[in-house]
Amino acid sequence: MTDTTEAAGAPPRIRTSGDSEVGTYLEIASGGEAGQIFTPAPNAPEAIVVLDYGSQFSMLIARRIREAGVYSELVPWDTKPEDLNHLRVKGFVLSGGPASVYEEGAPTLPSYVIASQLPVLGICYGMQLLAHTLGGRVVPASVREYGHAVITLSDTSNPLLRGLPASMPVWMSHGDHVSELPRGFRSIAQSDSSPVAVMADAAGHLGIQFHPEVVHTPQGDQLIRNFVLDVAGCAGDWTASNFIEESVEHIRERVGDGKVICALSGGVDSAVAATLVHRAIGDQLTCIFVDNGLLRLGEPERVVNTFRQHMAMNLIHVDSTDRFMSELTEVTAPETKRKRIGETFIRVFEAEAKDLGTVDFICQGTTYPDVIESASTGSSAAAKIKTHHNVGGLPKDMQFTLIEPLRNLFKDEVRRVGKELGLPDEMVYRQPFPGPGLAIRVIGEVTREKLDILRAADWIVMDEIRNASMYYDLWQSFAVLTDTKTVGVQGDFRTYGYCVALRCVTAEDAMTADWARLPYDLLGRISTRIVNEVPGVNRVVYDITSKPPGTIEWE
């Protein structure tokens, strides 16, 4: 928590329990250079660092910043300054979060954020934290604001608000508000229920009570662009080409003359990761495609054929169906499925690597949503949604060192990199398929019989979606074999068969998603074909749950 004392004419002295020892004091200096806090690596990209305080929208902040052409990373709020030296930090954004700043144990503001003298933008909880830390007062609001609101700008000359309309709709989600501003701050926008909807001081410290990162704030992307380009002074020149050059250089430097194997799935993530590594080290890379028995109908053959046709790399194809099925016997818990699949993959790779001599590294197509949903950033404010087999499911005694060149990219960014690398559209725009495969689309225990039923149903879904020319309009479209059986009538006989669920969603990055409004006649064709062509199924339902509150996959 925060304690403030002031002498006449002197800057405030801030007591913080951020990353420094409780009881020490940090004087916010009026001079000096911001770069003294960090020692960025040579050629480090300029970046805006987003400190994560647990908001469900934190990932969207980093995404919006990148859309402005500026590299951004989302890190836990208690990240140490030395862990940011791979970046040339140009500013900070403090995310929203569920806590109240005045509660005991609430996440705090690391002392280096203010000491760096870099621009800071606090969003919702981040604004309240900034005000609280710098000597203002935050209290429960007499009127809470959730959802649509309208703010009125009282100072459009501030760079943050430049070019925005004098009155604009925003999306609010807060129960606390700033009742007293810190010294040197003033309110530059208000809403009916928030006298301080935007606050600013002369040092580039800014706070906004609403969420500019969500689509419900129409001018939010412009506000974020104003912060990163005009306030923080970023060049806005981060592109897929920049990323490729930086990644190739980094991989080459890290691997040296070592050998790398790549876990190839056939999807865009692993294909792009493999291409980046191959561009860096050539034949020091060997790709291994493991058929785990959990793939869709005809997929192993399609993956191998497509890869060998378009990618001039060493490829080993391994059929480990029996091994994976043995590990999944009698397993019903989704987290256990994911972890067992993740560990088994590694054990298969280790066995295959023995024939290649000494292999030092394994490359994976891990992406940013994988990391965040597995809550592996270390933030105590972030909740684990599910363990991704290639993140939290990896064994602790793994023999390889991980290379994950896409770890900080969203799916659409991965696709842009793939196009820049010259990969074919059939790889780049393939709908995402989960690493654990059909194991997490069979609810309950995974058996060969259930997998065969699901493959047949899923093939019909995909066939009809393609025939309707909707494949590229959807983020994902697939079938789920539920663990529910229902009574039906087929051929004048009573049946007792499985219920299949259809899941079709639209999304930009899979952090949020909406159910797809498919035409009724298309849904009807899919349902009719499944119950007529797939033995053991007599009912089809359509999942109309968005994310949140649901996830895209059922497990």
Secondary structure, 3 states (H helix, E strand, C coil): CCEEECCCCCCCEEECCCCCCCCCEEECCCCCCHHHHCCCCCCCCEEEEEEECCCCCHHHHHHHHHHCCCEEEEEECCCCHHHHCCCEEEEEEECCCCCCCCCCCCCCCCHHHHHCCCCEEEECHHHHHHHHHCCCEEEEEEEEEEEEEEEEECCCCCHHHCCCCCEEEEEEEEEEEEEECCCCCEEEEEECCCCCCEEECCCCEEEECCCCCCCCCCCHHHHHHHHHHHHCCCCCCCCHHHHHHHHHHHHHHHHCCCCEEEEECCCHHHHHHHHHHHHHHHHHEEEEEEECCCCCCCHHHHHHHHHHHHCCCEEEEEECHHHHHHHCCCCCCHHHHHHHHHHHHHHHHHHHHHHHCCCCEEECCCCHHHHHHCCCCCCCCCCCCCCCCCCCCCCCCCCCEEECCCCCCCHHHHHHHHHHCCCCHHHHCCCCCCCCHHHHCECCCCCHHHHHHHHHHHHHHHHHHHHCCCHHHCCEEEEEEEEEEEEEEECCEEEEEEEEEEEEEECCCCCCEEECCCCHHHHHHHHHHHHHHCCCEEEEEECCCCECCCCCCCC
